[in-house]
Amino acid sequence: MARCFVTRQLPGTALDRLAEVHEVDVWPERLPPDPDELRRRTAGARGLLSMVTDRIDGELFDGAPELEAVANCAVGYDNIDVEAAREHGVAVGNTPGVLTGATADLTFALLLSAARRLPQSAASVLEGDWVTWEPGAHLGYDVHGATLGIVGRGRIGEAVARRATGFDMEVLVHSRSCGVSLDELLERSDFVSLHCPLTPETRHLIDAGALARMKPTAILVNTARGPIVDPVALGRALHEGTIAGAALDVTDPEPLPADDPLLSAPNLLVVPHIGSASHAAREKMAELSVDNLLAALAGEPMPHAVT
């Protein structure tokens, strides 16, 4: 029986399966353990089930000599130093595929909400500022027939493109291997949706120059990773009207402090990283994470290994 540290309580019954075989230590708080607490709780563990908010680095591996496996409950793994894990002989796994539909759905929910100014319209009702069918009020942008630019052609980007066909949208794609150039996509798109991984090359991919290339009526949607967008440049672009709006499921930093300047920007919609937050998706992510840990701790290859 191995000791496993789980950095957050998970929905569903996956942890029950893990507890049948191993000793399970679950972090009980809503907020994640801070780095010192994460290292302390992992020090004597052979398995770690982490969230995307947990920084898993060389220092953690140095202080956890018994650690054999890290199962990241996310499709992305930019929070893990994979090279350091390899050097320490620690297997790393993720949860690909199972959150594609949920994240693509949220992408379109954000796109539609920002285009039709739903948060502002709903707020006006609560504030008592409701004039029935005021012709010039709450005007947004059409989605049907518009041009959607998708940056990144992975599973989620492809799923968003399929949803766009139902709105008769023209879809442009930019990726490392195919599609139009990023400059062309930015210049032609009415909506720009980010679905690329966070890498050194994509960090601040959407900077002041990229935002300046977008239409003044365009809306940016990010359900990928916060640091792909330069938050200072985005705030300035929204204040100056360089673009019409932005809808973010991810931010840099995450979460944003209450006094972060970006939150005061106009026409900004922010939700708290809920791309995979459906019952089915989150429970399946937990199942895949436990599958990864059980396999690695049994001396078998992880079924969803990060290679």
Secondary structure, 3 states (H helix, E strand, C coil): CCEEEECCCCCCCHHHHHHHHCEEEECCCCCCCCHHHHHHHHCCCCEEEECCCCCECHHHHHCCCCCCEEEECCCCCCCECHHHHHHCCCEEECCCCCCHHHHHHHHHHHHHHHHCCHHHHHHHHHCCCCCCCCCCCCCCCCCCCCEEEEECCCHHHHHHHHHHHCCCCEEEEECCCCECCHHHHHHHCCEEEECCCCCCCCCCCECHHHHHHCCCCCEEEECCCHHHECHHHHHHHHHHCCCCEEEECCCCCCCCCCCCHHHHCCCEEECCCCCCCCHHHHHHHHHHHHHHHHHHHCCCCCCCECC
